[in-house]
Amino acid sequence: MHDMSAHAVQHGAPTSFIRNHVFSTDHKVIGKQYYALALVAALVGMLLSWLMRLHLGFATFPIPGLHLLSSTGAPGDVMTPEYYLQLMTMHGTIMVFFVLTTAPFAAFGNFFLPIQTGAEDMPFPHFNMMSFWVTFAAFVPLIASFFTGTGPTLGGWTQYAPLSAIGDVGGPGQGLGVILWATSICLFCIGQLLGALNFITTTLDMRCKGMSLMRLPLTAWGWFITSVMGLTAFAVLMPACILLILDHVAGTSFFVPANLVINDHVLPHTGGSTLLWQHLFWFFGHPEVYIAIVPGMGIVSHVLITNMRKPMLSHRVLIYSMAALAALSYMVYGHHMFVSGMNPVSSLVFSFPTLVITIPSTIIVLIWLGSLYGAKLRINSASLFALGFISMFISGGVSGFFLAQPSIDIMLHATYFVVGHFHLVMGVAAMFGIFAGTYFWFPKMTGRMMNETLGKVHFVMSFIGAYCIFMPFHYLGIAGNVRRYQAFTDDYLIPLIPVHKFITIAALFTGLAQLIFLYNLIHSRFKGELAPNDNPWEGTSLEWSTATPPPHNNFGDKMPVVYHDPYQYSVEGASSDYIMQTSTEKVSSPDEEK
Amino acid sequence: MAKIFAVIIVLIAIASAIPIVMHMWPMPQDISVHGHLIDDQYADTMLEAGISFLASQFLLAFFIWKFSSPKAGDKVKSFPGGAKGMVAAAFLLVGTEALALGVFGTKAWASVYFTPPSANAIPVQVQAGQFAFYFRYPGPDGTFGPIHADQISEANANFYGLDTTNDQDSKDDIVAAEMAIPVNREIHLLMHSKDVGHSFYVPELRVQQDFVPGLDVSIHFTATKIGKYEIVCTQLCGLGHYNMKAYLEVKSQEDYDSWIKQQAALQ
């Protein structure tokens, strides 16, 4: 442990509106900007999912006004097959990159990591500002692709080559649409790399006096581990996207082999490998799953501990388990490729670590469950979403057992079973983490409380709704329902259409709940009840020791000094049921880390 | 609120399990020799995953029910066994389960991928292209003629780009838009993609394999039940992906022989 606070970045509070709210170097403003971007992206992503679900449930039913979005994609307000795929691709891309990566990691991490480590700001504030604006710039070409002649790419968020690399002959949006997509992802990677550098250095070098690594809250550990993953994963995706762009504009053939024939014409490419794209993509893609979920694990643990009034069974074991997930996440990526045509021996090699990764995941779940035992649980919107996260993570996790095995994957690969699995485990669970964080930290970020009644309604509707959508996905998959179909014309799929109708209704219902959240968020931001004090949840970590909202340099005149572990709750002989990290109260806690 | 939530968790967990237990949307029937290995593996996994799912959800609900309304003066308690117990449980239960599934699963996988097709397996080539499958039989010479990419022509129905004038091996090749195979005979399926990535999925056959453009791969299987089954594409291949399909007809040996004769006459 060492005191690096002397090295903290010193920069005065800006005075102009632009430097304060637009091109700000303040990590808190950047965190809020990321949150706003994620919110807009989530709304777009959800709207796209509604359109897709309406089409899948009621294929010939016109969606009023859809032709305004694309006159060629939805003539007469009914979606064409290619437009369905374009919306699907954009739904996946927007949700994975601009919501699940952006909100739990970049938004909350930016706002709270420096505060929880006791730093005045991140060490490279200009990089941090760039990180947001590059991410914003990444969002623009993606959205712009809706308004180009042939629309966005239809290749799915995984953009398998060679469909993604051969240009317009592959289908609508496969020319300019793919170039815009790959440009967007390239920029996004740069933003994430800049962010990851800042997160890593903040955690390692900017901790205040007394803040040893083990005294960092689990949230900080979640963001730190995620940033290490981000640094390595995005560094692979970015060059892959550059190669993809080159295949379009420079006549290269990284991902296109020779002698492909479309419309009776032999394509001019030669010598590329289609599996190369899959390897590069999934080397990023699997860590990405953990990039989306590990910050949520940190947030959920943090929120639960505060509301259980007791620490987790073991702080260290949780940290080691999250780190084990991160380390293993690079060794399992091939499970996306069991039937891809790669050497079948590789499938077994990738299957083993995929099964092993269930061990740290199980430890994390068991620690959460075991810690609930004997708790004095406070039920509020934040803790409900944290508990909901655990339920979703379990449900999405157990279906991983099937997909980890190459032999069963022969049946379930590319079916709705996979879609149900990843939506529960990394989509809904991560969203619940974001909601838990929002309800929990809203008073610190804005000085106001969110409406608890609306929060609970939001939770119950979302919890029931999400299960009604994604559990039936598993049944469909078991019955062989292939994913990425815009209509079900196969004889054996037609009997499954009523299930799709049910899912569509559930999706509309669940989406409605998110509008309640949106109303609550915006209304509370301006008219919500004022936070009663700086520490409304009686938390212990550093964000609760500072003013609400925190001043420009986070702690005002006096930098904090830390004397305790992050979660000293219900300590025998203490003056109250929580001891803040900055408290000078002397207690002998059996849990205190040495 | 907490108790309502606990009840909701329990109800959802039970409701989720009912369709599985009642086989409401079961796997399609198995018509292959190797399929039972996959099905057994699936059933074992379902049992273990199902128990883990129900036990964890019930425990979560129970703890939420029990520990959410503490009375004044209640003290927090620690779980007996602590974190060490949890880690040991995870390693023992899940580790053993994962290892067992991994080891037994290998058997099912190996039966499909690690055994070569037998010498008398019938070779059939399937070519996938946006958005149709075409099937080729080598004819009496038992050899496929070479594919000439530049001669592929949908317009002239030369789907494989065969040069029947110059290539001796191509002359007796039989190309069809549907796949017919004899029952209880091993098929060696050679997979070739004309353009982008596609996949060959017949749920009843317990077969799914991607086509790799630029790299021909092969699988082998034996169908055990006469009937007509759908072959569908599971790898996103463009706007017509949802409609890319063909039929697999498993016929008796006599019916197959007459079908192949009929097809040969049509070439």
Interface residues (C-beta under 8 A of the other chain):
Chain A: T80 P81 E82 L85 L154 G155 G156 Y160 A161 P162 L163 I166 G170 G171 P172 Q174 V256 P257 A258 N259 L260 V261 I262 N263 D264 V266 G272 S273 T274 L275 M308 R309 K310 L313 S314 V317 V339 S340 G341 P344 S347 L348 S351 F352 L355 V356 T358 I359 P360 T362 I363 V365 L366 I367 L369 G370 S371 L372 Y373 G374 A375 K376 L377 R378 I379 L384 L387 I390 S391 I394 S395 V398 S399 F401 F402 A404 Q405 P406 S407 I408 I410 M411 H413 A414 T415 K456 V460 F463 I464 Y467 M471 Y475 L476 I478 A479 G480 V482 R483 R484 Y485 Q486 A487 F488 T489 D490 D491 Y492 L496 V499 Y569 S570
Chain B: M1 A2 I4 F5 I8 I9 I12 A15 S16 P19 I20 M24 W25 P26 M27 P28 L37 I38 Q41 Y42 T45 M46 E48 A49 G50 S52 F53 S56 Q57 L59 L60 F63 I64 F67 S68 P70 D74 K75 V76 K77 S78 F79 G81 G82 A83 G85 M86 V87 A89 A90 F91 L93 V94 G95 A98 L99 L101 G102 G105 T106 A108 W109 V112 Y113 F114 G129 Q130 A149 D150 I152 S153 E154 A155 G161 K194 D195 V196 G197 S199 Y201 P203 R206 V207 Q208 Q209 D210 F211 V212 P213 G214 L215 V217 E230 V232 C233 T234 Q235 L236 C237 G238 L239 G240 H241 Y242 N243 K245
